[in-house]
Structure formats: structure tokens, C-alpha cells
């Protein structure tokens, strides 16, 4: 989901939580976590392209149809996965305010999972960091074997 969508749904959630009597600080934590989780998109973009440009990043993520190519690695989003949710859940056992951050991240992830249903991205991209890393290892091997095949054909 694009950031504007998260902002709109976050505002709606804030109004609902406020009307239910939740305090300002918990709402601020939930909405902030819901929005700031997307920083991993920027981290991935910087890691891949070695430059900082939010507009280019949004364009790249919106039009990246190369993701269908089985030899191109999937983007690695370090916060958009069940592993992060489990870590936040464990931390919330010891630090109660982390439960609000967990709620914000979970709200964000639910919106992303809904949007992912109509997306060209492989579904694992927002479910498991470990599975994405394994998939990328497979894709690298496919890419290497494809490149070797092309080199052999060119030499013939």
C-alpha cells in the first residue's frame, strides 16, 4: 500500500481509538509505528541503488515488474514480516508500551497484506524475512546458471 493510504487509514484508526477513550500517547505510538515501518523500503532502496531519493524509491516500488523475473532478487524489507511481529510481541511482555508499537505494525501489515492480494509481488515478500532470503539465494543461483548458459551459447 502506498504511504498516503497508510496515512489515511491511520487517521481513521486514530479517530476511532480516540472516540473509544484511548489516550493521546498510545494513539501516537500506534500511528507512528504504523507509518515508520515503511522505512525499510528506503533502507532496501539505498542498499540496492546506493543513493537516497524518496521519489525515485516510490516510483521504483510502484513499477517494479522485474520482480516477476525469477533471476532478480526480491527486495528485503526487514520490518515487514512475522519475525518482526514475534520480536515485538516478545518485547511487549517486558515493556508494556511495545504492545502499542506491535499494534501499529500489525495494523500496517494487515493493510499491506490486503493490498498484496492485488499486487504483482510474490506473497512471501511481506510474510517472512527468512523465506525472502532463501528465495533470493535460489534466484542468485538461477541467475548464475542462466549467465553461464548464455556465455556457453555465445562462445559456440
Secondary structure, 3 states (H helix, E strand, C coil): CCHHHHHHHHHHHHHHHHHCCCCHHHHHHHHHHHHHCCHHHHHHHHHHHCCCCHHHHHHHHHHCHHHHCCCCCCCCCCCCCHHHHHHHHHHHHHCCCHHHHHHHHHHHHHHHHHHHCCCCCCHHHHCCHHHHHHHHHHHHHHHHHHHHHHHHHHHC
